[in-house]
């Protein structure tokens, strides 16, 4: 599988990093990749992903380099995913 955006993880979050010419596009890229990550890794359907993202997603603006490059980060708290995994009969 080829990644479309960089990914990172910490003890608290899964993070997808969008890099684009403007902030809106960088956040869109990051959110789209986090959506794919959750659906493939956690076997969530699109309604489940929308529910999880709608209640728990966090955003950071990591960098804005002048008006040329924006870096947006979509983050999902791991504690939410642990609860989801524990409640799932899969």
C-alpha positions as CSV (number, residue, x, y, z in Angstrom):
1,X,0.0,0.0,0.0
2,X,1.3,3.4,-0.9
3,X,0.7,6.2,1.5
4,X,-0.7,9.5,0.1
5,X,0.3,11.6,3.1
6,X,2.9,11.1,5.9
7,X,1.6,9.4,9.0
8,X,2.8,9.6,12.6
9,X,1.9,8.2,16.0
10,X,2.4,9.2,19.6
11,X,1.4,7.7,22.8
12,X,-1.9,9.6,22.6
13,X,-2.7,10.0,18.9
14,X,-2.7,8.6,15.4
15,X,-1.9,11.4,13.0
16,X,-2.1,11.9,9.3
17,X,-0.3,14.9,7.9
18,X,-1.5,16.8,4.8
19,X,0.9,19.0,2.9
20,X,-0.6,21.4,0.2
21,X,-0.6,24.8,-1.2
22,X,-3.3,26.0,1.2
23,X,-4.5,25.1,4.6
24,X,-7.9,23.9,3.5
25,X,-6.4,21.4,1.1
26,X,-3.8,20.2,3.6
27,X,-6.5,19.5,6.1
28,X,-8.7,17.7,3.5
29,X,-5.7,15.5,2.5
30,X,-5.0,14.7,6.2
31,X,-8.7,13.9,6.9
32,X,-9.1,11.7,3.8
33,X,-6.0,9.7,4.7
34,X,-7.1,9.3,8.4
35,X,-10.4,8.1,7.1
36,X,-8.7,5.4,4.9
37,X,-6.4,4.5,7.8
38,X,-9.3,3.9,10.2
39,X,-11.4,2.0,7.7
40,X,-8.5,-0.4,6.7
41,X,-6.9,-0.8,10.1
42,X,-10.0,-0.9,12.3
43,X,-12.3,-2.4,9.6
44,X,-14.8,0.4,10.0
45,X,-17.5,1.0,7.4
46,X,-18.1,4.6,6.1
47,X,-20.9,5.3,8.6
48,X,-18.7,4.1,11.5
49,X,-15.8,6.2,10.4
50,X,-18.0,9.3,10.0
51,X,-19.3,8.7,13.5
52,X,-15.9,8.4,15.0
53,X,-14.4,11.3,13.1
54,X,-17.4,13.5,13.9
55,X,-17.0,13.0,17.6
56,X,-13.3,12.7,18.2
57,X,-11.1,14.1,15.4
58,X,-8.7,16.9,16.4
59,X,-6.8,19.2,14.0
60,X,-3.5,21.0,14.3
61,X,-1.9,23.4,12.0
62,X,1.7,22.2,12.1
63,X,3.2,24.9,9.8
64,X,2.4,27.6,7.3
65,X,5.4,28.5,5.2
66,X,4.5,32.0,3.8
67,X,1.6,31.6,1.5
68,X,3.1,28.7,-0.4
69,X,2.9,25.6,1.8
70,X,0.5,24.6,4.6
71,X,0.8,21.6,6.8
72,X,-2.3,20.4,8.5
73,X,-2.6,17.4,10.9
74,X,-5.7,15.3,11.5
75,X,-5.4,13.5,14.8
76,X,-7.4,10.7,16.4
77,X,-7.1,10.0,20.1
78,X,-5.9,6.4,20.6
79,X,-8.1,6.1,23.7
80,X,-11.2,6.4,21.4
81,X,-9.9,3.7,19.2
82,X,-9.2,1.4,22.2
83,X,-12.8,1.8,23.4
84,X,-14.1,1.2,19.9
85,X,-12.0,-1.9,19.5
86,X,-13.0,-3.2,23.0
87,X,-16.7,-2.7,22.2
88,X,-16.5,-4.3,18.7
89,X,-17.6,-8.0,18.3
90,X,-15.3,-8.3,15.2
